Amino acid sequence: MPQVPPDISEMTTVRRLRAAGCVFAEEEARLLLGSGAGTIELARMIEARTAGYPLEHILEWVEFCGLRIAVEDGVFVPRRRTEFLVHTAAQLTSPGDVVVDLCCGCGALGVALSEAVGSIELHAADIESVAVGCARRNVAPLGGWVYEGDLFEPLPDSLRGGIRTLLCNTPYVPTSSIGMMPPEARLHEPQVTLDGGPDGLEVQRRVAARAAQWLAPGGHLLVEASDDQAPVVAELFAAGGLLPRTVFSQELEATVIIGMRPADS
Ligand SMILES: C[S@@+](CC[C@H](N)C(=O)[O-])C[C@H]1O[C@@H](n2cnc3c(N)ncnc32)[C@H](O)[C@@H]1O
């Protein structure tokens, strides 16, 4: 019997996405149908989206700071609010600076900072091999390096005391709140990318304790956290020998804590 071609018209696609609960069904349909995939592949992509897979994992890219960054299944999808961390870092970074993107996921933060500042020496690291592979696709074209391992462990020793800007968007969701996250995150992003332990700050605690050894005098560590967590993070930074300050973006609903290694330390 001849196969009936799948109906991937715009109207049907929007209707299916809307029925599956996609709030931005028209925009998503436009992106899926404009992806250049053939009919069979498109039908599979639409099916995956209606089954709840994140749009960015299906498209295999995410828009971040106006750039198209590769992202893939099993890798955290950079959030729009994190653009504020990059904008803040751009004000503290100069061309030629050594920048490290720790807990880099797909590497979006370092790539976007490089685009904003001009030529920087970019290093990135993550504990997950799938994230490291993905970050390499994004960072290598800029001449940067990506390492695999736990926090500072895989970084070359030559960076110790020389990092001007340390970007670090760690997991910071308290374990007990993971169950309240949207299913796209809860079901499709690995626990290690989201779970920050009992108070959400386990990874930041470890970063804050060691960052001063890796930063250059006058260099900055930047992390994202919730409003409630920010005062605790600032205390962790101070305990680690950094001068903390917190900045907010109402527009992006983002909170960034900056820690500077004193220039004379
Ligand atoms: C919230 S995601 C952020 C990813 C990326 N920075 C971004 O904003 O798109 C946190 C990332 O930290 C990584 N991670 C978690 N624990 C880590 C550790 N101990 N050492 C290095 N990376 C870690 C996860 O694999 C994940 O990619």
The ligand as a MOL file (V3000), in Angstrom:
LIG
                    3D

  0  0  0     0  0            999 V3000
M  V30 BEGIN CTAB
M  V30 COUNTS 27 29 0 0 0
M  V30 BEGIN ATOM
M  V30 1 C 23.5260 24.8160 34.9130 0
M  V30 2 S 24.5650 23.9760 33.7970 0 CHG=1
M  V30 3 C 25.2820 25.3990 33.0030 0
M  V30 4 C 26.0040 25.1130 31.7340 0
M  V30 5 C 26.5300 26.3840 31.0490 0
M  V30 6 N 27.4290 27.1010 31.9150 0
M  V30 7 C 25.3650 27.2580 30.6480 0
M  V30 8 O 25.0400 28.2190 31.3430 0
M  V30 9 O 24.7580 26.9340 29.6090 0 CHG=-1
M  V30 10 C 25.8400 23.4120 34.8660 0
M  V30 11 C 26.9780 22.6630 34.1970 0
M  V30 12 O 27.9070 22.3240 35.2300 0
M  V30 13 C 28.4500 21.0400 34.9690 0
M  V30 14 N 28.9680 20.5240 36.2310 0
M  V30 15 C 28.2810 20.0810 37.3160 0
M  V30 16 N 29.1300 19.7200 38.2910 0
M  V30 17 C 30.3890 19.9390 37.8330 0
M  V30 18 C 31.6960 19.7700 38.3930 0
M  V30 19 N 31.8710 19.2760 39.6200 0
M  V30 20 N 32.7630 20.0980 37.6260 0
M  V30 21 C 32.5950 20.5880 36.3670 0
M  V30 22 N 31.3810 20.7710 35.7870 0
M  V30 23 C 30.3010 20.4540 36.5180 0
M  V30 24 C 27.2830 20.2840 34.3780 0
M  V30 25 O 27.7150 19.1660 33.6300 0
M  V30 26 C 26.6080 21.3700 33.5240 0
M  V30 27 O 27.0890 21.3560 32.2050 0
M  V30 END ATOM
M  V30 BEGIN BOND
M  V30 1 1 1 2
M  V30 2 1 2 3
M  V30 3 1 2 10
M  V30 4 1 3 4
M  V30 5 1 4 5
M  V30 6 1 5 6
M  V30 7 1 5 7
M  V30 8 2 7 8
M  V30 9 1 7 9
M  V30 10 1 10 11
M  V30 11 1 11 12
M  V30 12 1 11 26
M  V30 13 1 12 13
M  V30 14 1 13 14
M  V30 15 1 13 24
M  V30 16 1 14 15
M  V30 17 1 14 23
M  V30 18 2 15 16
M  V30 19 1 16 17
M  V30 20 1 17 18
M  V30 21 2 17 23
M  V30 22 1 18 19
M  V30 23 2 18 20
M  V30 24 1 20 21
M  V30 25 2 21 22
M  V30 26 1 22 23
M  V30 27 1 24 25
M  V30 28 1 24 26
M  V30 29 1 26 27
M  V30 END BOND
M  V30 END CTAB
M  END
